[in-house]
Amino acid sequence: MPKKLSIEKFNPGPIGANQAAIVFVHGFTGDLRKTWNQIPEFLQSDRRTRGWDLFGFGYASHKWFDILGIWTADPRIEEIAVMLAGAPEIAKSNYKTVAFVAHSMGGLVVQRALLRDPALRKRTTHVFFFGTPSAGLSKASSFKWVKQQINNMDATGDFIKELRSDWKKLRLDTKPTFRFLTTAGESDQFVPPASSLEPFAEEFRRVIPGNHSSQIHVTSAQAPAVKIIVQGLTEGASLAGPRNSARVAVEAGEFQEAIDRLWPGRKKLDDGGATQLAIALDHVGRRDEAIEVLRDRTPEGTDVLGVLAGRLKRRWLLTREADDFKSALELYQRGYNEAVANGDHDQAHYHGVNLAYFALAGAKKDVTTARDMATKVLDHVQQAKNPDERIWQLASAADALMILGRVDESMGKHREVRAMTPDPWKTLAIEEQSLRVAELSGLTKSQAQQLADIYEGEASAGAGLTGS
């Protein structure tokens, strides 16, 4: 175990080669490497977690007594948290996005570091705790005179009380700005589940086999602890292609940064700012707020109409509320009419292809109307002039071709989209829409699988056609 602060990179390659980093933080008397057994190795070998750099963070934590004022003492959790937050290896200049995996007292270190450093908190996208005494340890009160770190873990002490109070003030216990899971070992007697789980909302709690140590001493990539980390990191991502877990995490950090910047002045945003904020809100799970941001204004352009219609369409796909279907359809029609009147073919093809989709998705499937509009969409794409919108032009053409039964040409357009490596959220929107169109256009399961494979490769195995 380190005698002082130490941070080591687990995977090969220079620091900062990737944009996302996972930092492992050990607990009381733990070790930078040994605590984690084979977990970092399994993450490195898993294709789903490619694109992340892995670090171990270590600090002095010994079993012997602290001799305050006479000789030496291990640092308090507060000092360790300062060191973690300020570690230059994981600074923003090296990594846009950071994820933390912590065991035992390491989870308290991470919590205090995130509270102390708002900038670190904003670019943190994932936090995983294993056996962390977030509510403190009642047994620690009998030994708190022995070590500062044990004193910090006292359930009745000032450190735990302030930590829980500060965490709650930021609503991180119920609405964290990062993906969060806290895990208890079912037979952990050192940190009772009540301490590791109950300070947080039920949706963030997990229980896995093992005691305080064995829950993370794994020998298989199928171990529950490994699965929790991998599934948490890759939720919403794909195995291959533009939506790998690291790119999705970096994008999530960028969305949160946009929300922090634009949300305070949301009532005064121009159309560009409002659409940027709405897209960011939608992709961090705040769709209703995204819709309100756009509805609380008088749209000055067809782009806002399209973004608002898109949020309503996505909500309709989840809830099947007729009013959302009707409102989205009306907005797309209005946007299409205005775009055609203005000769704006880039907006016309976008609104048009959605009108074609709605003609197929309605209660009375209207193939003739859908195909008539798809033909117009191809014409609009042909006349579109904005090179910055090339991805959307290709996506609209691909869906229009599919509606017209020209499947091979449609697949070719999708391959062109994939070759451009669009942002993860754009890739997801294009893929999901294309799979819906494929289903409504009568493509076989084999053809739909071929389409999904263009964007995800092996990750698409078994993918459905009606994702939201």
Secondary structure, DSSP 8 states (H G I E B T S, - for coil): --SS-EEEE-SSS-TTSSSEEEEEE--TT--TTGGGTTHHHHHHH-GGGTTEEEEEEE----SS---TTTS-----HHHHHHHHHT-GGGSTTT-SEEEEEEETHHHHHHHHHHHH-HHHHHTEEEEEEES--TT-BGGGGGTTTT-HHHHHTBTTSHHHHHHHHHHHHTTTTTS-SSEEEEEEETT-SSS-HHHHHTTS-GGGEEEESS-TTTTT--SSTTSHHHHHHHHHHHTT--SSSTT-HHHHHHHHHHHHHHHHHHGGGGGG--HHHHHHHHHHHHHTT-HHHHHHHHHSS---SHHHHHHHHHHHHHHHHHH--HHHHHHHHHHHHHHHHHHHHHT-HHHHHHHHHHHHHHHHHSSS--HHHHHHHHHHHHHHHHH---GGGHHHHHHHHHHHHHHTT-HHHHHHHHHHHHHT---HHHHHHHHHHHHHHHHHTT--HHHHHHHHHHHHGGGGTT--S---
